[in-house]
Amino acid sequence: MKLEIVQNEFMKYWSMAEKVTGTKSTMATLASVLCVADETGVTLNSTDLKTTIRVKAEGVTVLEPGKAILPLKVVGELFKKIVVSPFTVEVDNEKGTINAGRSHYSFTTYNVGDFPDLPSPRAAEEFTRVSAGELSRVLAEGGIAGAPNEDFPKYLSGGLMQIAGGELRVVATDGRRLSLSKTVIENADAESSAREMLLPLKSLEEYQRILTSFSPDQEVEVLQDGAVTYFNMPGVQYSVRCIDSKFPNYERILSNTSTTQMQAERAGFMQALDRINIVVGDNSRVVILTLSPGAGMELSGRAPEIGEANESVDASISGEPLKVAFNVGYLMAGIKAFHGSDVTLAFNGAEGQMMITRPGGTDFIYMLMPIKLKSMDASETAGES
């Protein structure tokens, strides 16, 4: 196999493949990219055994067809740091060379037969079709409350993808908060029974980043074949192994009622919380919201031996007066999750669930449980959160 590579164009596709590799695995082939070069071009394949990507690369010319396993540790780093473009890569009998101007490098590769078998969607059935822009949005918003590093229960590290009521929904939870984002699916049957699958959040987060490289109008075909889900776009096939676990019935905990309602300018609210977080973020992690209808909102936070912070934020408040406390990081995450000029918060007393939504919209919901206020400093309360 021999290739001529134009660095700037090619690296976009190499980076997609690189991020799906099993760099922490003891299997050397998982920390590598399988490069297949033929008359149709170059396809880059990589996997960590849970997630797999096949991407048709651009910025590369096939001088001699063939297959080769290219190790990330040497070849991938050289690809990034070579300053001459174009350059050539040649592999023969598991020995490789890179020629870039007056610079020459050699490396050892692996037997192509040692690369794991990759899943194929030949028997897969269609789950849905959705634009890249909307899929990117619901993945980013819907996955924000999950716990990708948690192993038990398994569903905490997963994002639920569900088709129900003519909508595609993505839902995640870490047990203390829940995020839900949804989009209407064109030509979907709103009366059909719900279909769902639970996928690793880390894989969904990586695919969401890949989607941002494509036109928002690009259609994504989502297929399902037993334990594997496929996301197909022209030139890119991304597959994910499903999590074998049952996601909780999230709909039963979502409430449409509230005792206090607030709408505020999103950027100003976030900036005030960020300043509170400077004081409490490494200590108590608690922010107290005092809401007074007709008088706005006060934010406060205190960290023993560090200091305290107080902020006033303009807000439109209706319903009952309220004093309520939250983990400041969790509250900021929900407000940061979506784009928009304003944010709406609906409260259910000092101990009931709080819901963050877009004003006038229901396509994004972030539910967060408060920290119980007791007759002690907020900093002492934080240790129980």
C-alpha positions in Angstrom: 0.0 0.0 0.0 1.3 3.5 -0.9 -0.5 6.8 -0.3 0.1 10.4 -0.9 -1.4 12.6 1.8 -2.3 16.3 1.9 -2.1 16.9 5.6 -4.7 19.6 6.3 -7.5 17.8 4.4 -6.6 14.3 5.6 -6.3 15.0 9.3 -9.9 15.9 9.7 -10.8 12.3 8.8 -7.9 10.7 10.7 -8.9 12.5 13.8 -12.4 11.0 13.6 -10.9 7.5 13.4 -8.3 8.2 16.1 -10.8 9.2 18.8 -12.6 5.8 18.5 -9.5 3.7 19.2 -9.0 1.7 22.3 -5.8 3.5 23.4 -6.0 2.0 26.9 -6.3 -1.5 25.7 -3.5 -4.1 25.9 -4.4 -5.1 22.3 -2.0 -3.2 20.1 -4.4 -3.4 17.1 -7.0 -1.4 19.0 -4.6 1.5 19.4 -4.3 1.6 15.7 -6.3 2.5 12.5 -6.9 0.0 9.8 -6.3 1.7 6.5 -7.9 0.2 3.4 -6.9 1.7 0.0 -8.5 0.6 -3.2 -9.8 2.1 -6.5 -12.6 3.9 -4.6 -10.3 5.7 -2.2 -9.1 5.3 1.4 -11.3 4.1 4.2 -10.1 4.5 7.8 -11.4 1.9 10.3 -11.1 1.9 14.1 -12.7 0.4 17.2 -12.5 0.0 20.9 -14.8 -3.0 20.7 -17.8 -1.0 22.0 -17.7 1.7 19.3 -16.6 1.5 15.7 -16.1 4.0 12.9 -15.6 3.7 9.2 -14.8 6.9 7.5 -14.0 7.7 3.8 -11.0 10.0 3.9 -10.3 12.9 1.6 -7.0 14.6 1.0 -5.3 11.3 0.1 -4.4 9.7 -3.2 -3.9 5.9 -3.6 -0.6 5.3 -5.4 -0.7 1.5 -4.7 -3.8 -0.3 -3.3 -3.6 -2.4 -0.1 -4.4 -2.7 3.6 -2.3 -1.7 6.6 -2.7 -1.2 10.3 -1.2 2.2 11.3 -0.3 2.5 15.0 -1.4 5.8 16.6 1.6 6.1 18.9 4.1 6.6 16.1 2.3 7.1 12.8 -0.6 9.2 14.2 1.8 11.5 16.0 4.0 11.9 12.9 0.9 12.7 10.8 0.1 15.6 13.1 3.7 17.0 13.3 5.0 16.6 9.8 5.5 20.1 8.3 5.8 19.0 4.6 2.7 18.4 2.6 2.0 16.3 0.7 4.0 13.4 2.0 3.9 9.6 1.3 3.2 6.6 3.4 4.1 3.1 2.2 3.6 -0.2 3.9 4.9 -3.6 2.7 5.2 -6.8 4.7 4.3 -5.1 8.0 7.1 -2.5 7.5 6.2 1.1 6.9 8.0 4.2 5.7 6.9 7.9 5.7 8.7 10.3 3.3 8.2 14.0 3.8 10.6 16.1 1.8 14.1 15.5 3.1 12.7 13.7 6.2 12.2 9.9 6.3 10.7 7.7 9.0 10.2 3.9 9.4 7.9 2.0 11.6 6.6 -1.5 12.3 3.0 -2.4 11.9 0.9 -5.5 12.5 -0.7 -8.3 10.6 -3.9 -7.1 9.0 -5.6 -10.3 10.0 -5.1 -9.4 13.7 -7.5 -6.5 13.4 -10.9 -7.3 15.1 -13.9 -8.1 12.9 -16.1 -5.0 12.6 -19.9 -5.1 12.9 -21.9 -4.8 9.7 -25.4 -3.3 9.2 -26.5 -5.8 6.5 -29.4 -7.2 8.6 -30.1 -3.9 10.5 -33.5 -2.3 10.5 -34.2 1.4 10.3 -34.8 3.1 13.7 -35.2 6.7 12.4 -33.9 9.4 10.1 -33.0 12.8 11.4 -30.9 15.8 10.4 -27.3 16.1 11.7 -28.1 19.4 13.3 -31.1 18.2 15.3 -29.4 14.9 16.2 -26.4 16.9 17.4 -28.6 19.1 19.5 -30.6 16.4 21.2 -27.4 14.4 22.0 -25.7 17.4 23.5 -28.8 18.5 25.6 -30.2 15.1 26.4 -26.9 13.6 27.7 -25.9 16.4 30.0 -27.3 14.8 33.2 -25.7 11.4 32.8 -22.7 9.8 34.6 -20.5 8.4 31.8 -17.9 7.0 34.2 -20.4 5.2 36.5 -20.5 1.4 36.1 -23.5 0.6 38.4 -26.3 0.8 37.8 -25.4 0.5 34.1 -28.1 2.9 32.9 -26.3 5.8 34.7 -23.6 5.7 32.0 -26.0 5.5 29.2 -28.2 7.8 27.1 -31.7 6.5 26.2 -32.6 7.0 22.6 -36.3 6.7 22.2 -38.9 7.1 19.4 -42.3 7.9 21.0 -45.2 10.2 20.0 -43.6 11.0 16.7 -40.5 12.4 18.4 -36.9 11.3 18.9 -36.0 11.7 22.5 -32.6 11.5 24.3 -32.7 11.1 28.1 -30.0 10.7 30.7 -29.7 10.7 34.5 -27.2 10.4 37.3 -29.8 9.8 40.0 -29.9 13.4 41.2 -30.9 15.1 38.0 -32.3 14.2 34.6 -32.0 15.8 31.1 -34.4 15.3 28.2 -34.2 16.7 24.7 -36.4 15.9 21.8 -37.1 16.7 18.2 -40.1 16.0 15.9 -39.4 13.2 13.4 -40.9 13.9 9.9 -43.4 11.4 8.6 -43.3 9.5 11.9 -46.4 7.8 13.2 -47.3 9.5 16.5 -49.6 6.6 17.5 -47.0 3.8 17.0 -45.6 2.0 20.0 -42.4 3.4 21.6 -39.0 2.0 20.5 -35.8 2.6 22.4 -32.2 1.7 23.0 -29.6 2.5 25.7 -26.2 3.6 24.4 -23.0 4.6 26.2 -22.8 8.3 26.8 -19.1 8.5 25.9 -19.9 7.1 22.5 -22.8 9.5 22.0 -20.6 12.4 23.1 -18.0 11.5 20.6 -20.5 11.1 17.8 -22.0 14.5 18.7 -18.6 16.1 18.1 -18.3 14.3 14.8 -21.7 15.7 13.7 -20.6 19.3 14.2 -18.2 18.7 11.3 -21.1 18.2 8.9 -23.8 20.4 7.4 -26.8 20.6 9.9 -29.1 19.6 7.0 -27.2 16.4 6.3 -29.5 13.4 6.9 -28.4 10.7 9.4 -29.9 7.2 9.0 -30.1 5.4 12.3 -30.2 1.6 12.1 -30.5 -1.1 14.8 -29.4 -4.7 14.6 -29.9 -6.5 17.9 -27.2 -5.2 20.2 -25.6 -2.7 17.8 -26.8 0.7 16.6 -25.5 2.3 13.4 -25.4 6.0 12.5 -24.9 6.4 8.7 -24.0 9.5 6.7 -22.3 9.6 3.3 -18.7 8.6 4.0 -19.1 7.9 7.7 -20.5 4.9 9.5 -20.5 5.0 13.3 -21.7 2.0 15.2 -22.2 1.6 19.0 -22.9 -1.5 21.1 -26.0 -1.1 23.2 -25.9 -1.3 27.0 -27.7 -4.3 28.4 -29.8 -2.5 31.0 -33.3 -1.1 31.5 -33.6 2.7 31.7 -36.0 3.9 34.5 -39.5 5.1 33.6 -38.5 8.8 33.5 -42.0 10.1 32.5 -43.5 9.3 35.9 -41.2 11.7 37.7 -41.7 14.7 35.3 -44.2 17.1 36.8 -46.2 19.8 35.0 -47.0 21.6 38.2 -45.0 24.3 40.0 -45.4 26.6 42.9 -42.9 29.3 41.8 -41.9 30.3 38.3 -39.0 32.4 37.2 -37.7 33.7 33.8 -34.3 35.4 33.6 -31.7 36.5 31.0 -29.6 33.4 30.5 -26.1 35.0 30.1 -26.5 37.2 33.1 -27.7 34.4 35.3 -24.9 32.2 34.2 -22.3 34.9 34.9 -23.6 35.4 38.4 -23.6 31.7 39.1 -20.0 31.5 37.8 -18.9 34.2 40.2 -20.6 32.4 43.1 -18.9 29.2 42.0 -15.5 30.9 42.3 -16.1 31.2 46.1 -18.0 27.9 46.8 -16.9 25.6 44.0 -14.0 23.9 45.8 -15.8 23.8 49.2 -19.5 23.9 49.9 -20.7 23.8 46.2 -24.0 25.3 47.3 -25.8 28.3 45.9 -29.0 29.6 47.6 -31.7 31.2 45.5 -34.1 33.6 47.2 -37.0 34.4 44.9 -39.4 37.2 45.7 -42.3 37.9 43.2 -42.0 41.5 42.1 -38.5 42.0 43.7 -36.2 39.8 41.6 -33.8 37.1 42.7 -30.9 37.0 45.2 -28.1 34.5 44.9 -25.7 33.7 47.8 -23.0 31.2 48.7 -20.6 30.7 51.6 -17.5 28.6 52.1 -16.0 28.4 55.6 -12.5 29.9 55.8 -12.8 31.3 52.3 -15.6 33.8 52.1 -19.0 34.4 50.8 -20.7 35.8 47.7 -24.0 37.6 47.1 -25.5 38.5 43.8 -28.7 40.2 42.6 -30.2 39.1 39.3 -33.0 40.7 37.4 -35.8 38.1 36.9 -39.5 37.8 36.3 -40.9 35.8 39.2 -44.5 34.6 39.9 -46.1 32.3 42.4 -44.9 31.8 46.0 -41.8 33.4 47.6 -39.1 30.8 47.8 -35.7 30.1 49.3 -34.0 27.1 47.8 -30.5 25.6 47.5 -28.8 23.7 44.7 -25.4 22.3 43.8 -24.0 25.2 41.8 -22.2 23.0 39.3 -25.4 21.0 38.5 -27.4 24.2 38.2 -24.9 25.8 35.8 -24.7 22.6 33.7 -28.5 22.7 33.0 -28.4 26.4 32.1 -25.3 26.0 29.9 -26.7 23.0 28.1 -28.9 24.9 25.6 -28.6 28.0 23.5 -31.1 30.9 23.9 -31.4 34.4 25.3 -33.7 33.5 28.3 -34.2 30.6 30.6 -37.2 29.5 32.6 -37.1 27.7 35.9 -40.2 26.1 37.6 -39.9 25.2 41.3 -41.9 23.0 43.5 -41.0 24.3 47.0 -37.7 24.0 48.8 -37.5 20.2 48.5 -39.3 19.4 45.3 -37.9 19.0 41.8 -37.0 22.1 39.7 -37.3 22.1 36.0 -35.3 24.2 33.5 -36.8 24.8 30.1 -36.6 27.1 27.1 -39.2 29.9 27.5 -42.4 28.6 25.8 -40.8 25.4 24.8 -40.9 21.7 25.8 -38.1 20.3 23.6 -35.6 20.5 26.4 -36.1 19.7 30.1 -33.5 19.6 32.8 -34.7 18.4 36.2 -32.7 19.0 39.3 -33.4 18.1 43.0 -32.6 20.8 45.5 -30.3 20.4 48.6 -32.4 20.5 51.8 -32.0 23.7 53.7 -31.6 23.2 57.4 -30.8 25.5 60.3 -27.1 25.4 59.5 -24.8 27.1 57.2 -25.1 26.3 53.5 -21.5 25.0 53.6 -22.5 22.4 56.2 -25.4 21.3 54.1 -23.2 20.7 51.1 -21.5 17.7 52.6 -24.8 15.9 52.5 -25.5 16.7 48.8 
